[in-house]
């Protein structure tokens, strides 16, 4: 999968697949971050009011950790989701 590098940027209101991005010294504001459990790069970044959506192995890991008491019960925004069919995903 191709990886896009974002460096020294402030990004607002975007949708990203975390495994497809490399963030360096960035500020992400009001973004939606989809994560499926693969490798990722977040270096010296600031996240402000970002929403996380976990899928596949990442969602299964969160469910397991919640069920054995390592994480609190999953809030609604951490429930399995489908990737949006509209809008641009980076």
N, C-alpha and C positions, 0 to 999 in steps of 0.2 A: 504494500500500500504506500502511496506517495505521502511524504511528510512535508508540510509547509512550515517554514520558520517565521515566527513573529518576534521581532526584537525591538526593544525600546519604543513600544507602542502602547497607546491607551485604546482599548477596544470596548465599544458599548453596544449592548443589545444584539449580539451575534450568537449563532448556534454553532457549536464545535463538536467533533468527535475527537476526544482527547488523544487517542492513539495516532491520529493523523496530523498532530500539531506539535511544534517545538516552540515553547514560549520562553523567552529570555528577557528579563528586566521589563516585563509588561504589567500593565494594570488592566484587568478584565472587570467590566462593570455591567451588571444586569445581563449577564450571558447565561445561556443554557449549555451545560457541559455533559455530553454523553460519554460514558465510560463503560467499556466491555471487558476490562481485565487485562488488556495487553500492555506492552511497554509504552512509556510516555516520558516527556521531558518538560518539567516546570522548574525553571531556574530563576530565583530572585523575583518572583511574581507576587502581585497583590490581587486578591480576588474580593470584589465588593458586590454583595447581593447577587451572587451567581447561584443558579439552581442546578443541582446535580441530578442526572438521570442515569441509573445503573442498569446495565443489560447483561444478559448471558452469564459468564462465569463471575463477573463482578457482583451481579445481583444475587447469584447463588451463594457467594461468600458472605455477603451482608445478611442474607436470610439465615445461614448457618450460625454466624456469630450472634445474631439476635436470639435464635432459638436456644443457644447454650448459655445465654446471659452475658456475653461479652459486649454486646451493644444493646441499647434500649430498644423497645419495640419499634418497628419501622414506622416513621411518619409517612403520611400519604405521598409526599413528594419523593420518597425513595422506593415506591412500589415499582414493579416492572413496567416498562413503558415501551411503546413502539416508537421508532424513529419517525419524526414528523414527515408527513407526505408533502407538505407545502413549505416553502421557504428554503433558503440556502443553508446548507450545512457545510461547514469548513472542515 
